[in-house]
């Protein structure tokens, strides 16, 4: 079987799963279909990575339609696909218990599965137009999922997220059209190594920073916290915001050449985002908003790694995508357990939960350490490579600012942990449910193990 | 192989200990520490190199080898691990034993990796882990969930300095283009940022002013024996080890005036703080900070003598400070508290501890013939040597601070000895005491006390000759006016013997009689001044009064400053970012509605408005065609 077919198959299974889960009335069947299709898809991506890294390729089916090469396969895409499907799968498991008492679960599973499917489609897109189509499908899914509860507030926040990201993607579409005018192709392979002008790069980047909630388009992400927790975890950790950084890397590091002044502009935006979002996270009191600002800030590091565009910083950025996906999903889902059990999100009203919820408490701490970038946690390696790249490129001042961002991470993560899990006990709640706790445990375990054995991921990153 | 054993065994068994019950945890840890100590001594006599390819692509290779500096530091860490574990057969009920022993073993293993590693990335990783272990110790050692801020405060202070260290290390790796810790001989002037960042890392670990505030808080929270181990010994060995590497190997040896000033200020600020403490644990930890000042002053003086003095003082400090913390542990176990304002009068109840604590107190105060004096003397000599060549006002200030600090240390320990051991206390209080002086607690303290004595009297014959000079790869100590420790000791002995003879021959008798109160009530007991009030007068003298006031208000706390500045910046950023102009959504919405309302007003539904538009359009089109 050709690699293209595997991609197509994994994608189709997810799409099929999504639509089937929407059609089925029974919620249990719906989630089973959604889950099975994601599991299958994950294994197909695993199979694909095995084929790719062992050079097993049979080219009896070429998916080129009207000079449009649909797919691209490289280690970058594979790492992203594995991360997205794996974290997506864990979030689905978590949703079983979390969403069990809500209505319209079939809709939920439909959008989530479609979300993961479109993410896969985007990752393997070898063409700017195909990429854009999947890009917009994810926007629609996130729009619907953020406003899933259908209250006025939820609808408003969903609309806000959709409009802000759409503003960016509309400009990006303009950029894509300009790419075609300048270079006569949408295929990423054909465009490789081509120099693009600053204005074109600007149009393209607006879409990405809007999607990844970088300054000044960061405003929609903290508000998206009104969505159910598994959705916010999916948005923040695995799928939506990672689309922006993934495309950024794909277009500005692996495809086009950009001018140095534009590179400087990217770096300034990233550093500003790291600092501003870090400070914002430090002032918030809503646990989900804090974690949302944390996501914005941490994505700044990934952008920075790609923007510096030294080999080691790009490796660092890809590595940090994986670390951040695992750890941030862990943090959000732990926060979800807290919210689920206490019905409270303000950190000043919480406290003393480490006594009654010890596993969640420890998992939160471990995932937090990974985000901070403390040694033996996977986040350390990501940040180490990014910083190494920054310094190798001779930007010492940038590295100092980025370091202040890391200190801020330490401050706000510990602040949340102290307020929520330590201190005076305010809620007498038990740790539940086992599935939710198990998912959080797996994520924190992975965050730690990848720190001890970073080679597992590094071997996959061949650039 | 020996290197692997000394790291691997405590590392693996440290993790296993985490799951063991009290007695098993103790015995297992004891066996591991004895084993490690023996191996460390063997290691000194053989040079080994072990390479484990952990991440060869990233050059994060576990490359461990032992030069003299590393070997002797490993012997020291092993010795203190053994001493503290041996002592810790019974620990207070409120602490978790498995965390206690596991953390000691893991700290031991991690510090050995830092010391033995020749790879900078490995040092960086394990440096961070050492900080995390302190956090875990404070966070999980007590069974009650209180005072969580101390653990976080510690992690934040150590985190800030560790991030500096992190950046400094990456800068070093990139600038020197090597991952190996070797004699790099970089120039400080051209690499000031690297030097500063690497030094801040070491200063944070050592707890030098202004990064010192985590130490008293940590000591207050954790068992005293562990404080002795962590604060008294391990952090000092690792911190000084790294500082020596930085100043001597990575950079060219030179005088660092700023560091010397930091050292001098550390001596003074910490000793002043110690003087007013009512809690023995906090008092000891402030002295631990103060003593680091001497080491910093010695090492940053940039002379061979200074480095020898600094490192020797580190060794001496680990001995007497561990001994003091162990004595403190005995006091806490016996009386249940460490409050100095309550007279304890333990000299008869804990005779051994009294003698050992007295030896340690005299040592830390720099009283001859004990070890503290020997090392301080060498540091003073290095400063004088520097003064002769440079005639710098900074050196004079540092020298005066060092001397003054020593005098205040003595004053502080007079308070301790009086309050804990020599003060009078009621019989009812004494009846409540539980005698905890057992063989396993007296032996390690005795060994430390004897070493304090030997390292003082035979300073040049034993420790300097066999430990300090080999550590620093120096052949001999050549300096003017060496302190004649043995001669002074003999003279002191003669003086004491003569004093005793005079006392015995004087036929002096004390008359015990009734106190005449002239009908008033007896208030003698209430009139006794508690030891904590000994130096109240200092508190009232300006500018000390101001300093104490600021300290009481927590305004000299780096953590509070740092947290405050960050909070201020955060709220400033928040208020700016929340301005409408920075909100793309609100701002964009406003523009869309404004533009929309303009167009909407133009579409009013009135015929004459539309006719006016048609007329204007025709006019424009005509103009376009004509032009």
Interface residues (C-beta under 8 A of the other chain):
Chain A: X160 X163 X164 X167 X216 X217 X219 X220 X275 X276 X279 X280 X282 X283 X352 X354 X355 X369 X372 X374 X375 X376 X380 X384 X387 X388 X391 X392 X396 X399 X400 X403 X406 X407 X408 X410 X411 X414 X417 X418 X422 X423 X454 X455 X458
Chain B: X55 X57 X58 X121 X124 X125 X126 X127 X128 X129 X132 X145 X148 X149 X152 X155 X156 X159 X160 X163 X164 X166 X167 X170 X171 X173 X174 X193 X563 X566 X567 X569 X570 X571 X573 X574 X577 X582 X583 X584 X585 X588
